[in-house]
Amino acid sequence: MRVLVAHNFYRQGGGEDVVVANERALLMDHGHEARLWSVSNDAIDGTWAKIKTAWQAPYSVTARKRMAQAIADFAPDIAHVHNFYPLLTPAIYDACQDAAIPLVQTLHNYRTICAAAILMRSGHVCEDCINGSPYQAVLHRCYRGSRLGSFAVARMIDVHRKRRTWQTKVDRFIALTEFGKAKFVEAGFPESRIAVKPNFVEDRRIHGIDGGMSGALFVGRLSSEKGVATFLRAWGSLDVPLRVVGDGPLLASVPAAAAPAVTCLGRQSAEVVAAEMARAAFLVFPSVWYETFGLTIVEAFCQGLPVIASRMGGMTEIVEDGVTGLHFKPGNSEDLAAKVRWAEAHPEEMRRMGANARRAYEEKYTPEVNYRQLMAIYEQAMNSRQSMPADVECPQDVEERASRIEATVLHP
């Protein structure tokens, strides 16, 4: 099988980029040809480039032409889009339709229904735009605190909502959890076209760490939505050692606010992270937003490490309370501290949960399990493309309005 993998890289690498690399390597390891066709936000250099990118966020004719050329050069059996924002845009879907190429889109975040991409505003979960006007994002500066940037994303959401792009252009979406799927269905995505497939990690389990397992570990981006304030408050009353791995906008402020039991290690390599997970007694995952997945949790499971996670969103699917870890009330530092104390007082129970976590990894999150799931989704997409009816037309007034917006975008 020949798979064209399309991805828009961000300036700062993250979990999506890791998943793209992992899935492409997985395909090639199984004898498929997987060509990466990508762009990077590093190309958005200077004021004019930023204005042009914002203006063309709903639809880039250039991206459509480049996607068409990539299809002509590679002749794929299927196209798999990961991130299209902001340079590729949903225009690349039309290139796939023109060439009758089945199309799969992974929903790594909530960008298609939320300008902030995380369904969160002012430190709290926000679902206002799921069924309401996406232009509410402009009022609240949801995209990086910018009204202009928020307008660009809101306009992209609005255009494609009215044009029914999500209902008619993609053969199969991949949601990473059942919770995530439910949110997209609530926003109008076709339930029958959304498959649920989690991410995976390679099995790099480490055995025989000197000193045994002890203490807590946090691994992740040091930003507000990751619950950094929650674990810092919790450790104000704890003497359990906590090692913090990661960087982000709060990196400089964490050491000053941290209790004596907290050690900040900064950004570390994958090998160091694996070793830290192998020697810890449990992982703390205190996110206060609807994590679309949480790859760090699966990395912990691979090492047989139980997880204390917020009781919200997809985290409750991945971490089973009392089986592979513990749940605590999102954003509640007192409840987190109570669960940490319980974990420290019940080491045998935590080791049992760690063994269960390892079994969960073997059953759900290995490369081989993921490969079978991915192939099934590709087959569904190809069968769907063969039997897909003509695009469903929007009501005339909505279609005309969407066309006027698109014309404005394409011919500024």
C-alpha positions in Angstrom: 0.0 0.0 0.0 1.2 3.5 -0.8 0.3 6.0 1.8 0.7 9.8 1.4 1.1 11.3 4.9 0.3 15.0 5.1 1.4 17.1 8.1 1.9 20.8 9.0 4.7 20.9 11.6 4.5 23.5 14.3 7.5 25.7 15.2 7.8 23.8 18.5 7.7 20.1 18.2 5.1 18.1 20.2 3.1 14.9 20.5 1.5 15.2 17.1 4.9 15.2 15.4 5.9 12.1 17.4 2.7 10.3 16.3 3.3 11.2 12.7 6.9 9.8 12.8 5.8 6.7 14.7 2.9 5.8 12.4 4.9 6.4 9.3 7.7 4.1 10.6 5.1 1.5 11.5 3.8 1.5 8.0 7.2 1.2 6.5 8.2 -1.6 8.9 5.3 -3.6 7.5 6.4 -3.1 3.9 4.2 -0.2 2.9 5.4 2.9 1.1 4.7 5.9 3.3 5.8 9.3 1.9 5.7 12.3 4.1 4.5 15.5 2.4 4.9 18.3 4.9 5.3 22.0 5.5 6.5 23.8 8.6 5.4 27.0 10.4 9.0 28.0 10.3 8.1 29.3 6.8 5.8 31.9 8.3 8.5 34.5 8.6 7.7 38.2 8.8 4.6 40.3 9.1 3.4 39.9 5.6 3.7 36.1 5.8 1.7 36.1 9.0 -1.1 38.2 7.5 -1.2 36.1 4.3 -1.3 32.9 6.4 -4.2 34.3 8.5 -6.1 35.4 5.4 -5.8 32.1 3.7 -6.5 29.9 6.8 -9.8 28.7 5.5 -8.5 27.8 2.1 -5.2 27.8 0.4 -5.2 27.4 -3.4 -1.4 27.0 -3.3 -1.7 24.1 -0.8 -4.4 22.4 -3.0 -2.1 22.6 -6.0 0.9 21.3 -4.1 -1.2 18.4 -2.7 -2.4 17.6 -6.2 1.2 17.5 -7.4 2.2 15.3 -4.5 -0.6 12.9 -5.4 0.4 12.9 -9.1 4.1 12.3 -8.2 3.5 9.5 -5.7 0.2 7.9 -6.9 -0.9 6.9 -3.4 -3.6 4.4 -2.6 -4.7 6.6 0.4 -3.9 9.9 1.9 -3.6 10.4 5.7 -3.8 13.9 7.0 -2.6 14.7 10.5 -2.4 18.5 11.0 -3.5 20.9 8.2 -3.4 24.2 10.2 -2.5 26.8 9.2 -0.6 26.3 5.9 -2.2 23.3 4.3 -5.8 24.1 5.1 -8.8 21.9 4.2 -8.1 22.8 0.6 -6.0 19.7 0.4 -9.1 17.6 0.9 -10.3 18.8 -2.6 -7.1 17.7 -4.2 -7.8 14.2 -2.8 -11.4 14.3 -4.1 -10.2 15.4 -7.5 -7.9 12.4 -7.8 -10.4 10.0 -6.1 -8.0 9.3 -3.3 -9.5 8.0 -0.1 -8.8 10.4 2.8 -8.2 9.8 6.5 -7.9 12.7 9.0 -6.6 12.2 12.5 -8.2 14.5 15.0 -5.2 15.2 17.2 -6.8 18.3 18.8 -10.0 20.3 18.7 -8.9 22.9 16.2 -11.8 22.1 13.8 -14.3 23.1 16.5 -12.4 25.4 18.8 -10.0 28.3 18.0 -7.9 27.5 21.0 -7.8 23.8 20.0 -8.2 22.6 23.6 -11.8 23.5 24.5 -10.5 25.7 27.3 -10.7 29.4 28.2 -9.4 31.4 31.1 -8.2 28.2 32.9 -11.5 26.4 32.6 -13.2 24.0 30.1 -15.2 25.9 27.5 -17.6 24.3 25.0 -19.2 27.5 23.8 -18.2 27.0 20.2 -19.2 23.4 19.8 -22.7 24.4 18.8 -22.4 28.2 19.0 -20.7 30.8 16.8 -17.0 30.2 16.5 -16.6 34.0 16.4 -17.0 34.0 20.2 -13.3 33.2 20.1 -12.5 36.7 18.8 -14.2 38.3 21.8 -12.2 36.2 24.2 -8.9 36.2 22.2 -8.8 32.4 22.3 -6.0 31.9 19.8 -2.8 33.0 21.5 -4.4 36.1 23.0 -4.9 37.6 19.6 -8.1 38.9 18.2 -6.8 38.8 14.6 -5.4 35.2 15.1 -8.7 34.2 16.7 -10.7 35.7 13.8 -8.6 33.7 11.3 -9.2 30.4 13.0 -12.9 31.2 13.7 -13.4 32.0 10.0 -11.8 28.7 9.0 -14.2 26.9 11.4 -17.2 28.9 10.1 -16.5 28.4 6.4 -16.1 24.7 6.6 -19.0 24.2 9.0 -21.3 26.0 6.5 -19.8 24.2 3.6 -20.3 20.8 5.4 -16.6 20.0 4.8 -16.4 17.6 7.7 -19.5 15.8 6.6 -18.6 15.4 2.9 -14.8 15.6 2.3 -13.3 13.0 4.6 -13.8 9.3 4.3 -12.7 8.4 7.9 -11.7 10.5 10.9 -9.6 9.0 13.7 -10.5 10.1 17.2 -8.1 9.0 19.9 -10.7 8.2 22.6 -14.4 7.6 22.7 -14.7 10.8 24.7 -13.1 12.8 21.9 -15.3 11.1 19.3 -18.4 12.2 21.3 -17.3 15.8 21.3 -16.8 15.9 17.6 -20.2 14.2 17.0 -21.8 16.8 19.3 -20.2 19.4 17.0 -21.8 17.9 13.9 -19.2 15.5 12.7 -20.7 12.3 11.1 -20.5 9.6 13.8 -20.4 6.8 11.2 -17.1 8.2 9.8 -15.3 8.5 13.0 -13.2 5.5 14.1 -11.5 5.4 17.5 -7.8 4.4 17.5 -5.4 5.4 20.3 -1.8 6.3 19.8 1.0 3.8 20.6 4.6 3.7 21.8 7.4 1.3 21.1 8.0 -1.3 23.8 11.2 0.0 25.5 10.6 -1.3 29.0 13.5 -1.0 31.4 14.1 -3.6 34.0 16.2 -3.7 37.1 16.6 0.0 38.0 18.9 0.3 41.0 17.2 1.5 44.2 13.8 0.2 43.2 10.7 2.2 42.5 9.9 5.3 44.7 8.5 8.8 44.5 6.3 10.5 42.0 7.0 11.8 38.5 5.5 14.4 36.2 6.3 14.4 32.5 4.9 17.0 30.2 4.7 20.5 28.9 4.9 23.0 31.7 1.9 25.1 30.9 -1.3 26.0 32.7 -3.6 23.5 30.9 -1.4 20.7 32.0 -2.3 21.3 35.7 1.1 22.6 36.8 -0.5 24.9 39.4 -2.5 21.9 40.8 0.5 19.7 41.5 2.5 22.7 42.8 -0.2 23.4 45.4 -0.6 19.8 46.2 3.1 19.4 47.0 3.0 22.3 49.3 1.7 19.8 51.9 3.6 16.7 50.8 7.0 15.4 51.5 6.9 12.7 48.8 9.7 13.3 46.3 8.4 14.5 42.9 10.6 14.8 39.8 9.4 17.1 37.1 10.5 16.5 33.5 9.6 19.0 30.7 9.7 22.5 29.5 7.3 25.2 28.4 6.2 28.7 29.3 6.1 28.0 33.1 9.6 26.4 33.2 11.3 29.5 34.8 8.6 29.9 37.4 8.2 26.3 38.6 11.5 26.0 40.6 10.7 29.2 42.6 7.1 28.0 43.4 8.0 24.4 44.0 8.2 22.8 47.5 11.5 21.3 48.7 10.4 17.8 47.7 10.1 18.8 44.0 13.1 18.5 41.7 12.9 20.1 38.2 14.9 18.3 35.6 13.9 20.3 32.5 13.6 18.8 29.1 15.1 15.3 28.8 15.6 12.7 26.1 13.2 9.8 25.6 15.8 7.5 27.1 16.0 9.6 30.3 12.2 9.8 30.5 11.9 6.0 30.2 14.5 5.6 33.0 12.7 8.1 35.2 9.4 6.2 34.7 11.1 2.9 35.5 12.3 4.1 38.8 9.2 6.1 39.9 6.4 4.6 42.0 3.6 6.5 40.1 3.1 9.2 37.4 1.1 12.3 38.1 -1.1 13.5 35.2 -3.0 16.5 36.5 -4.3 18.1 33.2 -7.3 20.4 33.5 -8.3 20.3 29.8 -9.9 17.6 27.7 -6.7 15.8 26.7 -7.3 14.2 23.3 -5.1 11.3 24.4 -2.1 11.7 26.7 0.8 9.8 25.2 2.8 10.2 28.4 0.2 7.9 30.1 0.9 5.1 27.6 4.6 5.6 28.0 4.1 5.1 31.8 2.0 2.0 31.2 4.8 0.5 29.0 7.1 0.8 32.0 4.5 -0.8 34.4 3.9 2.6 36.0 0.5 3.4 37.5 -0.9 6.9 36.9 -2.8 9.3 39.2 -4.8 11.3 36.7 -7.5 14.0 36.6 -11.0 12.6 36.4 -12.0 14.2 33.1 -12.2 13.6 29.4 -10.3 10.8 27.8 -8.0 10.4 30.8 -10.8 8.4 32.5 -10.8 5.9 29.6 -7.1 5.3 29.6 -6.6 5.2 33.3 -9.0 2.9 35.1 -9.6 4.0 38.7 -8.3 1.5 41.1 -7.0 -0.8 38.3 -4.3 1.0 36.4 -4.1 4.1 38.7 -6.2 6.6 40.6 -8.5 9.5 39.7 -8.7 12.8 41.5 -11.0 15.8 41.0 -9.6 18.0 38.2 -7.8 21.1 39.5 -8.4 20.0 43.1 -4.9 20.0 44.8 -6.3 18.7 48.1 -7.8 15.7 46.4 -4.5 15.1 44.5 -2.5 15.3 47.7 -4.9 12.8 49.3 -4.5 10.3 46.5 -0.7 10.7 46.6 -0.7 10.0 50.4 -2.9 6.9 49.7 -0.5 5.8 47.1 2.5 6.2 49.4 0.7 4.3 52.1 -0.3 1.4 49.8 2.8 0.4 47.8 1.6 -3.1 47.2 -1.6 -1.8 45.7 0.3 0.5 43.5 2.6 -2.3 42.3 -0.5 -4.3 41.5 -1.9 -1.3 39.5 1.5 -1.0 37.8 1.3 -4.7 36.6 -2.2 -4.0 35.3 -1.0 -0.9 33.5 1.6 -3.0 31.8 -1.1 -5.5 30.7 -3.2 -2.6 29.4 -0.2 -1.5 27.3 0.3 -5.0 25.9 -3.4 -5.3 25.0 -4.1 -1.8 23.6 -1.1 0.3 22.9 1.7 -1.8 21.2 2.7 -1.1 17.6 1.2 -4.4 16.4 -2.2 -3.7 17.9 -2.1 -0.2 16.4 -1.1 -1.5 13.0 -4.1 -3.8 12.8 -6.4 -1.0 13.8 -4.9 1.4 11.3 -5.2 -1.1 8.5 -8.8 -1.6 9.3 -9.5 2.1 9.2 -7.7 2.4 5.8 -9.8 -0.4 4.5 -13.0 1.3 5.7 -11.9 4.6 4.1 -11.2 2.9 0.7 -14.5 1.1 0.8 -16.3 4.3 1.7 -14.7 6.2 -1.1 -15.9 3.6 -3.6 -19.5 3.9 -2.4 -19.5 7.6 -1.5 -22.5 9.5 -2.8 -22.2 13.0 -4.3 -21.6 15.8 -1.8 -24.6 16.8 0.2 -25.6 20.3 -0.9 -26.0 23.1 1.7 -29.2 25.1 1.7 -28.9 27.7 -1.1 -28.5 30.7 1.1 -25.8 29.1 3.3 -24.0 27.8 0.2 -24.0 31.2 -1.4 -22.6 32.8 1.7 -19.9 30.2 2.1 -19.0 30.8 -1.6 -18.7 34.5 -1.1 -16.4 34.0 1.9 -14.2 31.6 0.0 -14.0 34.0 -3.0 -12.8 36.7 -0.6 -10.2 34.3 0.8 -8.9 33.2 -2.6 -8.9 36.6 -4.2 -8.0 39.2 -1.5 
